[in-house]
């Protein structure tokens, strides 16, 4: 056993290392056998580059837009004078909780009338003054909530003057729309789904609307003017927002962040293509169909719904058609391998 350990094992190790060294020398100095013609020149590298293609397939596509939103307090609604005159009397007290349509105050208008002249048989003229013509009108609550008055009794007002505000004490969900999302929500539904992190269970908001943001949004109770130093429409003139009402039974607070999901249509078994293959994503577009000669042909198509990754093709191509996966000349974003695998890095 001692002889084996001292002589045999070291000899085997030396032999193995010798075999490895010979193999490395053959690799390094061209020890491989070549059948190429020695008189032939060096081979030139060659490659065939083809535009990637994609097949028109069918799928169920849902137009669903998710917005980063905020919970905002609904601003106060202004009640305005509807007659030139004076405040005659109030029919609600400061701080009362009123319902839309309730009587808030009465405006009185006095219009002078010409005196009456009478002549007797002897030619004497008698002038009898007449009391003014009195007209009254009622200003009603423009919304439900807490009323605050901005006028006093017997104060003169003109049509359109603010006489009171009603703060509804309700909340809305507000989120800004990108241009792409605006196109996708042209036929927006009347409601959306809202989730508030750390808040109540997801709930449905109602009265969904989209449009240009108001100049002075919620939180500026009773304010009908732009903030100081800001020109009318500045900052908001091009900002389009989606807004919907939080149900009264749901507890929220102003300033909370939320996620607003708006689903606007679904198409089952629709012809679809990746959005990268279509130039244009609203109503009309263009694709490049690959013909029998492998040459792409530009073809107009009619578009339907999109989910941001796929777009519905209503007309212009058929299932099984091959089209270029990327619009010619369009920039293709490089794939980040680390973004694809969260476990990397």
C-alpha positions in Angstrom: 0.0 0.0 0.0 2.9 2.3 0.8 4.5 1.7 -2.6 1.2 2.4 -4.4 0.8 5.7 -2.6 4.4 6.8 -3.2 5.0 5.6 -6.8 1.8 4.5 -8.6 -0.5 7.5 -7.8 2.1 10.2 -8.6 2.9 8.4 -11.9 -0.8 8.4 -12.9 -1.1 12.1 -12.1 1.9 12.9 -14.3 0.5 10.9 -17.1 -2.9 12.6 -17.0 -1.3 16.1 -17.0 0.8 15.1 -20.0 -2.3 14.1 -22.0 -4.0 17.4 -21.2 -0.8 19.3 -22.2 -0.7 17.5 -25.6 -4.4 18.2 -26.3 -3.9 21.9 -25.5 -0.9 22.1 -27.9 -2.9 20.6 -30.7 -5.7 23.1 -30.2 -3.3 26.0 -30.0 -1.2 25.2 -33.0 -3.7 23.7 -35.5 -3.5 20.1 -34.7 -6.9 19.5 -36.2 -7.3 17.9 -39.6 -8.7 20.1 -42.4 -10.2 19.0 -45.7 -10.3 22.5 -47.2 -8.5 23.2 -50.4 -5.1 24.6 -49.5 -5.1 26.7 -52.7 -8.4 28.3 -51.8 -8.4 31.8 -50.4 -9.8 32.7 -47.0 -13.5 32.2 -46.5 -15.6 35.4 -46.4 -18.2 35.7 -43.6 -21.7 35.7 -44.9 -25.2 36.1 -43.2 -28.8 36.5 -44.4 -30.8 39.2 -42.7 -34.6 39.0 -42.9 -37.2 41.2 -41.4 -39.0 39.3 -38.6 -42.6 38.4 -39.5 -45.7 37.7 -37.5 -48.9 35.9 -38.4 -52.4 37.5 -38.1 -54.1 35.4 -35.4 -57.4 35.6 -33.4 -57.7 36.4 -29.7 -59.9 38.0 -27.1 -58.8 41.6 -26.6 -59.9 43.9 -23.8 -59.4 47.6 -23.9 -58.5 48.3 -20.3 -56.7 51.5 -19.2 -55.1 51.8 -15.7 -54.5 55.3 -14.4 -52.5 56.5 -11.4 -55.1 58.6 -9.6 -55.7 60.8 -6.6 -58.6 61.2 -4.2 -59.8 64.8 -4.2 -62.5 66.7 -2.3 -65.2 68.0 -4.6 -65.1 71.8 -4.7 -67.9 74.0 -3.5 -70.7 74.9 -5.9 -71.6 78.6 -6.3 -75.2 79.8 -6.1 -75.6 83.1 -8.1 -78.1 85.9 -8.1 -80.8 85.5 -10.8 -82.2 89.1 -10.5 -81.0 92.6 -10.1 -82.2 93.8 -6.6 -81.5 93.5 -2.9 -81.4 90.5 -0.6 -84.9 90.4 0.9 -84.5 87.6 3.4 -82.8 84.2 3.9 -84.6 80.9 4.0 -81.6 78.9 5.3 -79.1 79.6 8.0 -75.3 79.7 7.7 -73.9 76.2 7.9 -77.2 74.4 7.3 -77.1 71.1 5.5 -79.2 71.6 2.4 -80.4 69.4 -0.5 -80.1 70.4 -4.1 -83.1 72.6 -5.0 -83.8 73.8 -1.5 -84.7 77.6 -1.1 -81.7 79.6 0.1 -82.7 83.2 -0.1 -85.1 85.7 -1.8 -84.1 88.7 -3.9 -86.4 91.6 -4.2 -86.5 94.1 -7.0 -88.4 97.4 -7.0 -89.2 99.1 -10.3 -90.5 102.7 -10.1 -93.8 103.4 -11.9 -95.0 106.7 -13.3 -97.6 108.6 -11.2 -101.2 108.8 -12.3 -102.5 112.2 -13.5 -106.2 113.2 -13.4 -107.9 116.4 -14.6 -111.2 117.5 -13.1 -114.0 119.3 -14.9 -112.5 122.7 -14.0 -109.1 121.7 -15.5 -107.3 121.1 -12.2 -104.6 118.3 -12.5 -104.1 115.9 -9.7 -100.9 113.8 -9.6 -101.2 110.6 -7.6 -97.9 108.7 -7.1 -97.8 105.0 -7.4 -95.9 102.4 -5.4 -93.1 100.7 -7.3 -93.6 97.4 -9.0 -92.2 94.6 -6.8 -90.6 91.4 -8.2 -89.2 88.6 -6.1 -87.2 85.5 -7.0 -85.8 82.6 -5.1 -82.2 81.4 -5.2 -82.0 77.6 -4.7 -79.2 75.3 -3.7 -77.2 74.2 -6.7 -76.1 71.1 -4.9 -76.5 69.2 -1.7 -74.1 70.0 1.2 -73.3 72.7 3.7 -74.3 76.3 2.7 -72.2 79.4 3.3 -73.5 82.8 2.4 -71.5 85.6 0.9 -74.1 88.4 1.1 -76.1 90.3 3.8 -79.7 91.2 4.1 -80.6 94.3 2.1 -77.4 94.1 0.1 -77.7 95.1 -3.6 -76.8 92.4 -6.1 -76.7 92.0 -9.8 -77.5 89.0 -12.0 -74.6 86.5 -11.8 -73.2 87.7 -8.5 -72.2 85.0 -6.1 -74.5 84.9 -3.1 -73.7 81.6 -1.5 -71.6 78.4 -1.9 -72.6 74.8 -1.1 -69.8 72.4 -0.1 -71.0 68.9 -0.9 -68.5 67.0 1.3 -68.1 64.4 -1.3 -65.0 63.0 -3.0 -63.9 62.1 -6.6 -61.1 60.0 -8.1 -59.0 62.0 -10.5 -56.3 60.8 -13.0 -54.5 62.3 -16.0 -54.7 60.7 -19.4 -51.9 60.4 -21.9 -52.7 61.0 -25.6 -52.8 57.3 -26.3 -55.2 56.7 -23.4 -57.4 59.6 -24.6 -57.9 57.7 -28.0 -58.6 54.5 -26.2 -61.3 56.1 -24.0 -63.2 58.1 -26.7 -66.1 55.8 -25.9 -65.5 55.7 -22.2 -67.9 53.8 -19.9 -69.9 55.5 -17.1 -67.9 53.8 -14.3 -64.5 52.5 -13.3 -62.9 50.3 -10.7 -60.8 52.0 -7.9 -58.3 50.6 -5.5 -56.8 52.6 -2.7 -53.6 51.1 -1.2 -54.1 50.6 2.5 -57.7 51.7 2.2 -61.1 50.0 1.6 -61.8 47.0 -0.7 -61.8 47.9 -4.4 -65.0 49.8 -5.3 -66.9 51.1 -8.3 -66.9 54.8 -9.0 -69.7 56.3 -11.0 -70.4 59.2 -13.3 -67.1 58.8 -15.1 -66.2 61.7 -17.4 -63.1 62.7 -19.3 -62.2 66.2 -20.4 -59.8 69.1 -20.0 -58.9 69.8 -16.3 -60.7 72.7 -14.6 -58.6 75.8 -13.8 -59.1 75.6 -10.0 -59.9 72.1 -9.1 -61.3 70.5 -6.0 -60.1 71.8 -2.7 -60.5 75.5 -3.5 -64.0 75.8 -2.1 -66.1 78.5 -3.7 -63.2 79.8 -5.8 -64.3 80.8 -9.3 -61.0 82.5 -10.2 -57.6 81.3 -11.2 -54.9 81.1 -8.4 -52.9 84.3 -7.9 -50.1 84.6 -10.5 -51.6 82.0 -12.8 -53.0 82.9 -16.2 -56.4 81.4 -17.1 -55.9 77.9 -18.4 -52.2 77.9 -17.6 -51.0 74.4 -16.9 -54.5 72.8 -17.3 -55.5 73.9 -20.8 -53.9 70.8 -22.3 -54.3 68.4 -19.3 -57.0 65.8 -19.9 -58.3 64.0 -16.9 -60.7 61.2 -16.1 -63.0 61.8 -13.1 -65.6 59.7 -11.3 -67.5 60.0 -8.0 -66.6 58.0 -4.9 -69.7 56.3 -3.4 -71.0 58.0 -0.2 -70.6 54.9 1.8 -66.9 54.5 1.0 -64.5 56.2 3.5 -61.6 58.1 1.8 -59.6 61.2 2.4 -58.2 63.9 0.2 -54.7 63.3 -1.2 -54.8 59.5 -1.1 -53.3 57.8 -4.1 -55.4 55.3 -6.0 -55.5 53.1 -9.1 -58.3 53.8 -11.5 -59.1 50.9 -14.0 -61.4 51.8 -16.9 -62.6 49.0 -19.1 -63.9 50.2 -22.5 -64.9 47.3 -24.6 -64.0 43.7 -25.3 -63.7 41.8 -28.6 -63.9 38.0 -28.7 -62.1 36.0 -31.4 -60.9 39.1 -33.1 -58.1 39.3 -35.6 -55.1 40.8 -33.9 -51.6 41.9 -34.5 -48.9 43.3 -32.2 -49.0 47.1 -32.0 -45.4 47.1 -33.4 -46.7 45.7 -36.7 -49.2 48.5 -37.3 -48.6 52.2 -38.2 -51.4 54.0 -36.4 -53.5 52.7 -33.5 -56.8 54.5 -33.8 -59.5 53.8 -36.4 -57.1 53.4 -39.4 -53.6 52.0 -39.8 -51.1 50.5 -42.3 -49.4 47.1 -42.2 -46.9 45.5 -44.5 -48.1 42.1 -45.8 -45.5 39.6 -46.9 -46.5 38.3 -50.4 -45.6 35.0 -52.1 -42.3 36.6 -53.4 -41.4 37.5 -49.8 -41.7 41.2 -50.7 -43.7 43.3 -48.2 -46.8 45.1 -49.6 -48.1 48.2 -47.8 -51.8 47.7 -47.0 -54.3 49.9 -45.2 -56.4 48.3 -42.4 -59.3 49.3 -40.2 -58.6 49.1 -36.5 -60.7 48.3 -33.5 -59.8 47.9 -29.8 -56.3 47.8 -28.4 -54.9 46.7 -25.1 -51.6 48.4 -25.6 -49.8 45.3 -26.8 -52.3 43.9 -29.4 -54.6 45.8 -31.7 -57.8 44.5 -33.3 -57.8 44.4 -37.1 -61.4 44.9 -38.3 -60.7 44.8 -42.0 -57.7 44.6 -44.4 -56.1 41.3 -43.6 -57.2 37.7 -43.0 -56.2 35.1 -40.4 -52.9 33.5 -41.3 -51.5 36.4 -43.3 -47.9 37.2 -42.6 -46.9 40.8 -42.0 -43.7 42.5 -40.9 -43.5 42.4 -37.1 -42.1 45.9 -37.0 -43.1 49.0 -39.1 -40.3 49.8 -41.6 -38.2 52.6 -40.3 -39.6 52.5 -36.8 -37.2 52.5 -33.9 -37.1 49.3 -32.0 -36.3 49.5 -28.3 -33.5 47.2 -27.2 -34.5 44.4 -24.9 -33.1 44.6 -21.4 -32.3 41.1 -20.3 -32.1 42.2 -16.6 -35.7 43.6 -16.9 -36.9 40.2 -18.2 -35.6 38.2 -15.3 -36.1 39.8 -11.9 -33.8 37.2 -10.3 -30.8 38.4 -12.3 -28.4 40.8 -10.5 
